[in-house]
Amino acid sequence: MFRDVTLGQYYPADSFVHRMDPRIKILLNILYLVGIFFIKSYFGFVIVLLFLCVAILFSKVPVGSVIRSVKGILVLVAITGILNVFFYTGETVLWSWWIIVITKEALIFSGQMILRLIFLVVGASLLTLTTTPVDLTHAIESLLKPLTLIKFPVHELALIMSLALSFIPTLIEETDRIVRAQKARGAAFDTGGLVSRAKAFIPILIPLLVSSFRRADELALAMNARCYEGSTNRTKMRKLTLSWRDLVGTLVTAVFFTAIFVLYSWITSAAPLIPALPYSWLYI
Amino acid sequence: MPVVVKNLNYTYNPKTPFAKQALLDVNLTINDGEFIGIIGHTGSGKSTFVQHLNGLIKLTDGEIIVNDINLNDKKVDYLKLRSLVGMVFQYPEYQLFADTVKADIAFGPKNMKLPAEEVNTRVSEALKLVGLNEEEIGEKSPFDLSGGERRRAAIAGVLAMKPKILVLDEPTAGLDPMGKREILQLMAKIRAEQNATIIMISHDMNEIYENVDRVAVFVNGTIKHDMPTEELFQKVKIEEYGLEMPAMAVIKKKLSKIGVVINGRTVTEVFNEIVKAKGGKNV
């Protein structure tokens, strides 16, 4: 029942993108997310699409898995799209009834908003699809290291994150077991009204809570018994190292995003000229 | 009516990189009132198999008939199936949740939508059957009990549904010797009083040897051997499957080499027969 709930939706494969340094992947992802907000034209989105196609191709992740990640935000996308159509104030009125006015500009704007959201999620999920949660935490710890200068407990934060991550499969398994055990005693989770459905989760939540506390206690005890001490002089079993892949990946991303930024500045400066072109909405 | 399983196959996470064939052409018939043991290495498909019997794992490929319920039917009454096939999971005490032991045991019968009176009688009966004192323990929180008591309370929660077939997955794991003995005695009692069919998964070969009538050996998702207990441990080299010979079976084998044939299987029986063979009296 809870098998499908996975936070880190890692897709195991041996590919160019999988082997890239997780730190670089995070940084490039940030660049990508920022870059997307600079896109003001459909033409720019075509470039992003091209970039994503290249990235997906070199990650060996099936397109289906990538698209599945969009499914979760479809409702959000739809709501954003609809709200923007109605509330964006434009000039060219296409259709109006009572207080509802739909303008051409609103349609163009909400279309871009939808694409932006979808590309945002696809890009972020490409990171989690190709990087194990453990690698992600290592990378975040490494990237946040400068914060130790202002006494920020980076290592402890990373430890909490990686412990939480490593317990997710255990907790899912535990939940699964308890659900099965209660089902075996005739519990039904998918029938009845809202209240009875909510009530049906008590027999799962209480044992789960009890066992989580027990596990946390046991883990703390085990760490203490092995004299665990925070960040001072701790070494890593797996060191993150940069390779030629990171250079190539960065260069490819840089090329695409230079194109986007150039396009952005060209459009802002040349905007008055564009309306003369056919299908001008494609460019603006 | 027996449990009949034919050509059962099952794959976890089919069509993904994590796909794993857990069961491969499993065939087994379990007769009424039988006490059958299921043994096998970790990951050999034992748990996957027993979870098919009460529909916790939906049948995807094969045939299963439990009493008069055919799991191949389009609409299976799972509530009826699950009160017919009671299942005690590994470490069942971790499923306890209610404020009191009694309320927890009542969970199953309540789900069966039995009238309140019937629920109460069943709770009392189940407590008595597992040997817990209703006055003393019934109103306590299940989290205040000892390990062995908690396990028996959890088993009572399943017994209160009065299953005709009882499946137990390593019911004695993690208990002290006395707790183990109590659980095994309880199973014998359930069998005698309720005339139930019992299916027990266990890694403890001594426990299997001394208690069950028949053993099915799971190896890599399929049943490699299915024989009466005595025959299995005499004929089959179970060490090959990563399992251990029961102590009493080893002793009997060694004694048979010097011409002493022993029929019993429990420690007491074997001991008495050895004493007899030596010309002494029963102790």
Interface residues (C-beta under 8 A of the other chain):
Chain A: Y11 P12 A13 E174 R177 I178 R180 A181 Q182 K183 A184 R185 G186 A187 A188 I202 P203 I204 I206 P207 V210 S211
Chain B: P17 Q51 N54 L56 L79 R82 S83 G86 M87 F89 P92 Y94 Q95 L96 F97 A98 F107 G108 N111 M112 F143 G157 V158 M161
